[in-house]
Amino acid sequence: MIRTNHQIAYDDRDGVLVIRLSGEIDHHSAVNVRTHIDEKLLAERPARVCLDLSAIDFMDSSGLGLIMGRYSLVRRYGGNFTVIDPTPAAKKMIDLAGMERMIPIHYTHSERK
C-alpha cells in the first residue's frame, strides 16, 4: 500500500486500483484529494478502480463531487469504477444524492449493508 498523504492510500490488487480515503472529505480537503487521485488515474489508467470509503468520518457535498468526478474520469478512459464499504456518514450523502443509481456500491462486510 502506498500512502500519498494522511487521507489517501493506494493499493493495486490483482489489476484493481483500490483508493482508500480516510478522515473528512469536505470543501477544505476535496481539492487536494482530487488532485492526487487524478494524477494517479491519468498516469496509470487502471481498468478497474475501487474507491474505499470505509474510513470516512465525515463527508459533505464536496465528497459527492469528488466521487462523481473520479467516476466520470475513469469512465471517459474506458475503466470501471465502484465505491466500496461507505461508512454511515458517506452512505447518507450517497443515498441523499441517489448516486447508487449510477455508481455501483459494494460491501465487503455484510454488517454494513
Phi, psi and omega per residue, in radians:
M1 nan 2.349 3.140
I2 -1.960 2.166 3.087
R3 -1.769 2.276 3.110
T4 -1.687 -0.503 3.036
N5 -2.793 -2.987 -3.070
H6 -1.188 -0.247 -3.035
Q7 -1.885 -0.260 -3.016
I8 -2.255 2.312 3.011
A9 -2.308 2.408 3.130
Y10 -1.956 2.466 3.099
D11 -2.519 2.145 3.105
D12 -1.664 1.922 -3.100
R13 -2.000 1.818 3.089
D14 0.886 0.818 3.095
G15 1.458 0.058 3.095
V16 -1.906 2.167 3.075
L17 -1.495 2.011 3.074
V18 -1.743 2.163 3.115
I19 -1.937 1.992 -3.109
R20 -1.819 2.093 3.102
L21 -1.759 2.575 3.108
S22 -2.447 2.796 3.109
G23 1.479 -2.449 -3.084
E24 -1.879 2.379 3.029
I25 -1.993 1.831 3.139
D26 -2.428 -3.038 -3.077
H27 -1.100 -0.382 3.119
H28 -1.327 -0.625 -3.043
S29 -1.756 -0.365 -2.988
A30 -1.055 -0.670 -3.098
V31 -1.125 -0.817 -3.139
N32 -1.117 -0.780 3.131
V33 -1.089 -0.808 3.141
R34 -1.039 -0.772 -3.128
T35 -1.052 -0.833 -3.141
H36 -1.093 -0.793 -3.123
I37 -1.130 -0.803 -3.117
D38 -1.070 -0.697 3.091
E39 -1.034 -0.774 3.136
K40 -1.135 -0.826 -3.111
L41 -1.099 -0.769 -3.101
L42 -1.262 -0.523 3.103
A43 -1.279 -0.677 -3.027
E44 -1.820 -0.470 -3.096
R45 0.773 1.036 -3.127
P46 -1.156 2.522 -3.124
A47 -1.207 -0.552 3.137
R48 -2.288 2.314 3.137
V49 -2.244 2.262 3.034
C50 -2.037 2.166 3.094
L51 -1.712 1.882 -3.078
D52 -1.545 2.035 -3.115
L53 -1.915 0.417 -3.061
S54 -1.266 -0.160 -3.127
A55 -2.127 0.455 3.128
I56 -1.550 2.167 3.123
D57 -1.528 -0.587 -3.086
F58 -2.655 2.486 3.071
M59 -2.575 2.284 3.046
D60 -1.921 -2.869 -3.087
S61 -1.102 -0.400 3.068
S62 -1.111 -0.586 3.071
G63 -1.159 -0.655 3.075
L64 -1.099 -0.757 3.098
G65 -1.094 -0.676 3.098
L66 -1.069 -0.804 -3.140
I67 -1.124 -0.865 -3.094
M68 -1.091 -0.698 3.138
G69 -1.138 -0.719 3.123
R70 -1.230 -0.652 3.054
Y71 -1.017 -0.843 -3.133
S72 -1.092 -0.748 3.137
L73 -1.076 -0.844 -3.130
V74 -1.109 -0.741 3.127
R75 -1.143 -0.634 3.138
R76 -1.064 -0.665 3.124
Y77 -1.610 0.160 3.004
G78 1.645 0.199 -3.137
G79 -1.602 3.025 3.073
N80 -1.894 2.495 -3.055
F81 -2.296 2.331 3.142
T82 -2.411 2.531 2.978
V83 -1.737 2.356 3.116
I84 -2.165 2.508 3.008
D85 0.856 0.908 3.094
P86 -1.147 2.423 3.055
T87 -1.193 2.915 3.077
P88 -0.953 -0.656 3.121
A89 -1.103 -0.770 3.125
A90 -1.252 -0.723 -3.104
K91 -1.086 -0.656 3.124
K92 -1.025 -0.807 3.127
M93 -1.164 -0.729 3.117
I94 -1.050 -0.755 3.133
D95 -1.149 -0.775 -3.140
L96 -1.044 -0.612 -3.127
A97 -1.477 -0.192 -3.092
G98 1.200 0.432 -3.042
M99 -1.135 -0.483 -3.098
E100 -1.146 -0.249 3.059
R101 -1.245 -0.395 -3.102
M102 -1.898 -0.732 -3.036
I103 -1.902 2.238 3.086
P104 -1.121 2.360 3.081
I105 -2.029 2.160 -3.128
H106 -2.151 2.624 3.104
Y107 -2.091 2.307 3.086
T108 -1.649 -0.183 3.114
H109 -2.162 2.091 -3.044
S110 -1.087 -0.465 -3.109
E111 -1.213 -0.233 -3.109
R112 -1.525 -0.219 -3.046
K113 -1.099 nan nan
